[in-house]
Amino acid sequence: MHKRLFPKANAFTYGIYYLCMPLQNLAQYADGWRLGVNRPAVVGFHAKDHAERSKDTDLGAWARSVLQSSGLDIPHADISLMAMPRILGYVFNPVSFWFFHDADGALRAVICEVNNTFGETHSYLCAHADGSAIKGDAWLSAQKMFHVSPFLQREGSYKFRFDLQPDKTGIWIDYYDSAGSKQLLTALTGRRIPLTRQSLRKAFWGYPLVTLRAIFLIHWQAIKLVAKKIKYIPKPLQKKEKLSSTDNLTKN
């Protein structure tokens, strides 16, 4: 769900599906029709679509290095990556989420890996300064560092909320302009079900060509914003930083 509040209202909600996979058990999903991991497949997942954009990237090592760069220590962290799959070789992830749970199952940190339609990426590390558990009603704030939409300035801030339950997922990211006014509300909510051949097949046919549909809808909404005479903002030169943190964390 996206809901723009001003200068002109615009809102939409549509169905989609994500894969949420424990990185330490990724190989178990490379079984026949379940998922093509780092190989051509109808439905696949490739390491080169994330982190350093290399097929040889150790995703777990990259994720742990992000924590270390901000001074966070989560012993024996269980890391899961929630992302859209490749469909017939094509993928576009507006945002992927890396979840860090401690040994007791508590959520301790989240990396929001944001991609724009210009092929650029930036990651926001969301966590409490002391590394304590992120509860479902907690909001974490971060300065906006990355140009995504050509209809929003690269300024202001985001507020993030994560409510992860065994049977459902809720993620909310709201954008505030430089004056502190809430301008955009977004939500990603859904049921969590085990990844099996049957469930993946059902998702595939329930949302055909889901990644192509996502990029089409992004451009369709852009056309609607132009029709509403929302100002188009040319893409600025992106900042050199590829990683930033919520306001209570300091990158080392």
PyMOL commands that set and color helices and strands:
alter all, ss='L'
color gray80, all
select helices_A, chain A and resi 23-29+32-34+47-49+59-69+197-206+210-227
alter helices_A, ss='H'
color red, helices_A
select strands_A, chain A and resi 2-4+10-12+19-22+36-37+43-45+78-83+86-87+95-101+107-115+121-126+140-143+157-165+168-176+182-191+243-245
alter strands_A, ss='S'
color yellow, strands_A
deselect
rebuild
show_as cartoon
